Amino acid sequence: MGSLERSKKKVQLWKKAIFHFLLCFVMGFFTGFAPTGKGTTSMFSTRNAIAIPKTHHESNQTYHSLNMMVNKPLSDETSAATTTITTTTVISQWSKLNETRHSKKVLAKDQEEEEEKQQDQDQDQDQEPEEANNEFLRLLIIVTPTSAKDQNRGMLLKRLSNTLRLIPQPILWIVVEQQIEDSQVSKILRKTGIMYRHLVFKENFTNIHEEVDHQRNVALNHIEHHRLSGIVHFASLSNVYDLTFFDELRAIEGFGTWPMALLSANKKEVIIEGPVCDSSEVMGWHLKKSNNSNIDERPPIRVSSFAFNTSILWDPERWGRTSSIQDTSQDSLKFVRKEVLEDETKLMGIPPNDCSKILLWNLPLST
């Protein structure tokens, strides 16, 4: 009997345990669906709501508040669902904060790029007028005769080339010499960096002045044959220039002339040759007294004292020539000199505002 009663008591204890377990399970199951408590509600109340920061100061405050929310221990009343909602909200706010910072960086970068584009446009607008001016610059054709008899020819060519390199383009340097085997002129010209044409002739001359005039005619015939359009200036190797002189040359429409100072290495004197001007209008010429009479005579004009538009070489109707076809027997230099001396109204004084200003000096070196 005793053993039977003990077995009945054990069965009753198991029944009670199972009943309590089921009761607790059911209560826990329904408790999970119950609404959250006050502690959880206060965490997501309006007072503690997180807003997207608009300033750097607000961003720092938001950062600290998020840290406090993450590190704050949950109360006993907070359930698993509350923890999930809190984590999701924090992640969402962090994402919005990062998006805001990224948007600010992108906006700042766009503003910098816009400012750089504006600066580039301003620079392009400033450079356009300069480029436009360079596009309409006339070609300057500089004609230089040389002689192998001149011991200083190489040095003088380099000196003149250094001057011409400082002139704004376009410029063409025509150098003429007698054909010889051991000439160094071509080698010197190749190193100048200037656009040039090297012309040679085979004729022999005993008179140095006739040889120089022939070289100039060779250059003029070359210009006429190829119809090179520009302003021609005969530059002697002994010439020394003010660089503004070449800017004035480009303003010539037909003929231009200017005074030139003749210097001497052995004499302490300066002789002025060329036109006498009133502003840019040529009124006369500097005269010198003849040795055989007391009558002043007009001196022969130096070729370095005038320049002209190359169109006169191939436009016979405009300039009074009988033919524009190249003829090796014609003296183009003589024709140009005649045109300069016959009608002073065709001439333009250089510089236009003060034709008496000296921009060109001739200093021959003793050999």
C-alpha positions as CSV (number, residue, x, y, z in Angstrom):
1,M,0.0,0.0,0.0
2,G,2.8,2.4,0.8
3,S,4.4,2.0,-2.6
4,L,1.1,2.6,-4.4
5,E,0.5,5.8,-2.5
6,R,4.0,7.0,-3.3
7,S,3.6,6.4,-7.0
8,K,0.3,8.3,-7.0
9,K,2.0,11.3,-5.4
10,K,4.7,11.3,-8.1
11,V,2.1,11.3,-10.9
12,Q,0.3,14.2,-9.3
13,L,3.6,16.2,-9.0
14,W,4.3,15.6,-12.7
15,K,0.8,16.7,-13.6
16,K,1.2,19.9,-11.6
17,A,4.6,20.6,-13.2
18,I,3.3,20.1,-16.7
19,F,0.3,22.3,-15.9
20,H,2.5,25.1,-14.6
21,F,4.8,24.8,-17.6
22,L,1.9,25.0,-20.0
23,L,0.4,27.9,-18.1
24,C,3.6,29.9,-18.2
25,F,4.1,29.1,-21.9
26,V,0.7,30.4,-22.8
27,M,1.1,33.5,-20.6
28,G,4.5,34.2,-22.2
29,F,3.2,33.6,-25.7
30,F,0.4,36.2,-25.2
31,T,2.7,38.6,-23.4
32,G,4.8,38.8,-26.5
33,F,1.9,40.3,-28.4
34,A,1.1,42.8,-25.7
35,P,1.7,46.6,-26.3
36,T,5.1,48.0,-25.1
37,G,5.5,49.8,-21.8
38,K,6.2,53.5,-21.0
39,G,10.0,53.0,-21.0
40,T,10.0,52.1,-24.6
41,T,7.5,54.8,-25.6
42,S,9.7,57.4,-24.0
43,M,12.7,56.3,-26.1
44,F,10.9,57.1,-29.3
45,S,9.0,60.1,-28.1
46,T,9.0,63.5,-29.8
47,R,11.5,64.8,-27.2
48,N,14.1,62.2,-28.2
49,A,13.3,62.1,-31.9
50,I,16.3,62.3,-34.3
51,A,16.3,65.0,-37.0
52,I,18.6,65.3,-40.0
53,P,21.3,67.8,-39.1
54,K,21.5,70.9,-41.2
55,T,24.7,72.3,-39.8
56,H,28.0,71.0,-38.7
57,H,27.1,71.8,-35.0
58,E,23.8,69.9,-35.3
59,S,25.7,67.0,-37.0
60,N,27.9,66.7,-33.9
61,Q,24.9,66.8,-31.6
62,T,23.2,64.1,-33.6
63,Y,26.3,62.0,-33.5
64,H,26.5,62.2,-29.7
65,S,22.8,61.5,-29.3
66,L,23.1,58.4,-31.5
67,N,26.0,57.1,-29.4
68,M,23.9,57.6,-26.2
69,M,21.0,55.7,-27.7
70,V,23.2,52.9,-28.8
71,N,25.1,52.6,-25.6
72,K,22.2,53.2,-23.3
73,P,21.2,50.0,-21.4
74,L,17.6,48.8,-22.0
75,S,15.2,48.6,-19.1
76,D,13.7,45.4,-18.0
77,E,10.4,46.4,-19.6
78,T,11.9,46.6,-23.1
79,S,11.1,43.6,-25.2
80,A,12.9,42.0,-28.1
81,A,10.6,43.9,-30.6
82,T,11.6,47.2,-29.1
83,T,15.3,46.3,-29.5
84,T,14.7,45.5,-33.2
85,I,12.8,48.8,-33.8
86,T,15.6,50.8,-32.0
87,T,18.4,49.2,-34.0
88,T,16.5,49.8,-37.3
89,T,15.8,53.5,-36.4
90,V,19.5,54.1,-35.5
91,I,20.7,52.6,-38.8
92,S,18.2,54.6,-40.7
93,Q,19.3,57.8,-39.1
94,W,23.0,57.0,-39.6
95,S,22.2,56.4,-43.3
96,K,20.4,59.8,-43.6
97,L,23.3,61.5,-41.9
98,N,25.9,59.9,-44.3
99,E,23.7,60.9,-47.3
100,T,23.5,64.5,-46.0
101,R,27.3,64.7,-45.6
102,H,27.8,63.1,-49.1
103,S,25.4,65.6,-50.6
104,K,27.3,68.5,-49.1
105,K,30.6,67.2,-50.5
106,V,29.1,66.7,-53.9
107,L,27.6,70.2,-53.8
108,A,30.9,71.7,-52.8
109,K,32.7,69.8,-55.6
110,D,30.2,71.0,-58.2
111,Q,30.7,74.6,-57.0
112,E,34.5,74.3,-57.4
113,E,34.1,72.8,-60.9
114,E,31.7,75.6,-61.8
115,E,34.2,78.3,-60.6
116,E,37.0,76.7,-62.5
117,K,35.0,76.6,-65.7
118,Q,34.1,80.3,-65.2
119,Q,37.8,81.2,-64.7
120,D,38.7,79.2,-67.9
121,Q,36.0,81.0,-69.9
122,D,37.3,84.4,-68.6
123,Q,40.8,83.5,-69.6
124,D,39.7,82.4,-73.1
125,Q,37.8,85.7,-73.5
126,D,40.9,87.6,-72.6
127,Q,43.1,85.7,-75.0
128,E,40.6,85.8,-78.0
129,P,41.3,89.6,-78.7
130,E,45.1,89.0,-78.7
131,E,44.8,86.0,-81.0
132,A,42.5,87.9,-83.3
133,N,45.0,90.7,-83.5
134,N,47.8,88.3,-84.3
135,E,45.7,86.7,-87.1
136,F,45.5,90.1,-89.0
137,L,49.1,91.1,-88.7
138,R,50.7,91.7,-92.1
139,L,53.6,89.7,-93.3
140,L,56.9,91.6,-92.9
141,I,59.4,90.7,-95.6
142,I,63.0,91.6,-94.6
143,V,65.5,91.7,-97.4
144,T,69.2,91.5,-96.5
145,P,72.0,91.4,-99.0
146,T,75.3,89.9,-97.8
147,S,78.9,89.6,-99.1
148,A,81.5,87.0,-98.5
149,K,84.1,89.8,-98.5
150,D,82.6,91.1,-95.2
151,Q,84.7,89.5,-92.4
152,N,82.0,90.3,-89.9
153,R,79.1,88.7,-91.9
154,G,78.5,85.7,-89.6
155,M,78.5,87.9,-86.5
156,L,76.2,90.5,-88.0
157,L,73.8,87.9,-89.4
158,K,73.4,86.4,-85.9
159,R,72.9,89.9,-84.4
160,L,70.2,90.8,-86.9
161,S,68.6,87.4,-86.4
162,N,68.4,88.0,-82.7
163,T,66.5,91.2,-83.4
164,L,64.1,89.6,-85.9
165,R,63.3,86.8,-83.4
166,L,61.8,89.4,-81.1
167,I,59.3,90.6,-83.8
168,P,55.7,89.2,-83.6
169,Q,55.0,86.8,-86.4
170,P,54.5,86.5,-89.4
171,I,57.9,87.5,-90.7
172,L,60.0,86.3,-93.7
173,W,63.7,86.9,-93.9
174,I,65.1,86.9,-97.4
175,V,68.9,86.6,-97.4
176,V,70.8,87.0,-100.7
177,E,74.5,86.2,-101.5
178,Q,76.7,85.2,-104.3
179,Q,76.9,81.4,-104.9
180,I,80.0,80.0,-103.3
181,E,81.0,76.5,-102.1
182,D,82.0,77.2,-98.5
183,S,79.2,79.5,-97.5
184,Q,78.2,79.4,-93.8
185,V,75.0,81.5,-94.4
186,S,72.7,78.5,-94.7
187,K,74.0,76.9,-91.5
188,I,73.5,80.2,-89.6
189,L,69.9,80.7,-91.0
190,R,68.9,77.2,-90.0
191,K,69.7,77.9,-86.4
192,T,67.8,81.2,-86.1
193,G,64.3,79.7,-85.8
194,I,63.0,82.3,-88.3
195,M,61.1,81.6,-91.5
196,Y,63.7,82.5,-94.2
197,R,64.6,82.1,-97.9
198,H,68.2,81.9,-99.0
199,L,68.7,83.2,-102.5
200,V,72.0,83.0,-104.5
201,F,73.2,84.4,-107.8
202,K,76.1,83.6,-110.1
203,E,77.0,87.0,-111.6
204,N,80.3,88.6,-110.7
205,F,80.6,92.3,-109.9
206,T,83.6,94.6,-109.4
207,N,81.5,97.4,-107.9
208,I,80.2,96.6,-104.4
209,H,77.2,99.0,-104.8
210,E,76.1,97.4,-108.1
211,E,76.4,94.0,-106.5
212,V,74.2,95.0,-103.5
213,D,71.6,96.5,-105.8
214,H,71.6,93.4,-107.9
215,Q,71.0,91.3,-104.8
216,R,68.0,93.5,-103.9
217,N,66.6,93.0,-107.4
218,V,67.0,89.3,-107.0
219,A,64.9,89.4,-103.9
220,L,62.2,91.6,-105.5
221,N,62.0,89.4,-108.5
222,H,61.5,86.4,-106.2
223,I,58.7,88.3,-104.3
224,E,57.0,89.2,-107.6
225,H,57.3,85.7,-109.1
226,H,55.7,84.1,-106.0
227,R,53.3,87.0,-105.3
228,L,54.3,87.2,-101.7
229,S,51.9,89.7,-100.0
230,G,53.4,91.9,-97.3
231,I,55.5,94.9,-96.5
232,V,59.1,94.9,-97.8
233,H,62.0,96.5,-95.9
234,F,65.6,96.4,-96.9
235,A,67.6,95.7,-93.8
236,S,71.3,96.1,-93.9
237,L,73.5,94.0,-91.6
238,S,74.8,97.2,-90.1
239,N,71.3,98.5,-89.0
240,V,70.3,98.8,-85.4
241,Y,66.6,98.9,-84.6
242,D,64.1,100.0,-82.0
243,L,61.6,97.1,-81.9
244,T,58.6,99.5,-82.2
245,F,59.8,100.2,-85.7
246,F,58.5,96.9,-87.0
247,D,55.1,97.5,-85.5
248,E,54.9,100.8,-87.4
249,L,55.8,99.0,-90.7
250,R,52.7,96.9,-90.6
251,A,50.6,100.1,-90.8
252,I,51.9,101.0,-94.3
253,E,49.3,100.8,-97.1
254,G,51.5,101.9,-100.0
255,F,54.8,103.5,-99.2
256,G,56.3,104.5,-95.9
257,T,59.4,106.4,-95.0
258,W,61.3,107.5,-91.9
259,P,64.4,109.3,-90.8
260,M,67.6,107.3,-90.2
261,A,70.6,108.2,-88.1
262,L,74.0,107.5,-89.7
263,L,76.7,106.8,-87.2
264,S,80.4,106.3,-87.7
265,A,82.7,104.1,-85.6
266,N,85.6,106.5,-86.2
267,K,83.9,109.9,-86.2
268,K,82.0,111.6,-83.4
269,E,79.1,112.8,-85.5
270,V,75.6,111.8,-86.4
271,I,74.0,112.5,-89.8
272,I,70.2,112.4,-90.2
273,E,68.9,111.3,-93.6
274,G,65.3,110.8,-94.7
275,P,62.1,112.8,-94.7
276,V,61.0,116.0,-92.9
277,C,57.5,115.4,-91.6
278,D,54.5,117.2,-90.1
279,S,53.0,114.4,-88.1
280,S,52.7,111.6,-90.7
281,E,52.8,113.9,-93.7
282,V,56.1,114.1,-95.6
283,M,56.9,117.8,-96.2
284,G,60.4,117.4,-97.6
285,W,63.8,115.8,-97.2
286,H,66.9,116.4,-95.1
287,L,69.4,118.1,-97.5
288,K,73.1,118.3,-97.6
289,K,75.3,120.9,-99.3
290,S,77.1,119.9,-102.5
291,N,80.9,120.1,-102.5
292,N,80.9,121.9,-105.9
293,S,78.2,124.5,-105.3
294,N,76.3,126.3,-102.7
295,I,73.0,124.9,-103.9
296,D,71.4,122.3,-101.7
297,E,70.5,119.2,-103.6
298,R,68.2,116.3,-102.6
299,P,70.3,113.3,-101.6
300,P,69.6,109.9,-103.0
301,I,67.2,108.1,-100.7
302,R,68.6,105.2,-98.9
303,V,66.8,101.9,-99.4
304,S,66.7,101.3,-95.7
305,S,64.8,104.6,-95.3
306,F,61.6,103.4,-96.9
307,A,59.3,100.3,-97.2
308,F,56.4,99.5,-99.5
309,N,53.5,97.1,-100.1
310,T,54.5,94.2,-102.4
311,S,51.4,94.7,-104.4
312,I,53.1,97.4,-106.4
313,L,55.3,94.6,-108.0
314,W,52.4,92.9,-109.7
315,D,49.6,95.5,-110.0
316,P,50.7,97.5,-113.1
317,E,47.4,99.4,-113.4
318,R,47.5,100.8,-109.9
319,W,51.2,101.7,-109.8
320,G,51.8,102.6,-113.5
321,R,53.9,99.7,-114.6
322,T,53.6,98.4,-118.1
323,S,53.6,94.7,-117.2
324,S,53.4,92.6,-114.0
325,I,55.2,89.7,-115.7
326,Q,58.6,89.0,-114.2
327,D,61.5,90.2,-116.3
328,T,65.0,89.5,-115.1
329,S,66.2,92.5,-117.0
330,Q,63.9,95.0,-115.3
331,D,65.2,97.0,-112.4
332,S,62.5,96.7,-109.7
333,L,64.6,98.6,-107.2
334,K,64.9,101.6,-109.5
335,F,61.2,101.7,-110.1
336,V,60.5,101.7,-106.4
337,R,62.9,104.5,-105.7
338,K,61.3,106.5,-108.5
339,E,57.9,106.0,-107.1
340,V,59.0,107.1,-103.6
341,L,60.7,110.3,-104.9
342,E,58.2,111.4,-107.5
343,D,55.1,111.8,-105.4
344,E,55.5,112.6,-101.7
345,T,51.8,112.4,-101.2
346,K,52.0,108.6,-101.5
347,L,54.4,108.4,-98.6
348,M,53.4,107.8,-95.0
349,G,55.7,109.1,-92.3
350,I,56.8,106.7,-89.6
351,P,56.0,106.8,-86.8
352,P,52.7,108.5,-87.7
353,N,52.4,110.7,-84.6
354,D,56.0,112.0,-84.8
355,C,57.9,111.2,-88.0
356,S,61.0,113.0,-86.7
357,K,61.6,110.3,-84.1
358,I,64.6,108.1,-84.8
359,L,63.8,104.3,-84.7
360,L,66.6,103.1,-87.0
361,W,70.4,103.6,-86.8
362,N,73.1,102.6,-89.3
363,L,76.4,101.7,-87.7
364,P,78.9,100.2,-90.2
365,L,81.8,98.3,-88.5
366,S,85.3,98.9,-89.8
367,T,86.9,95.7,-91.3
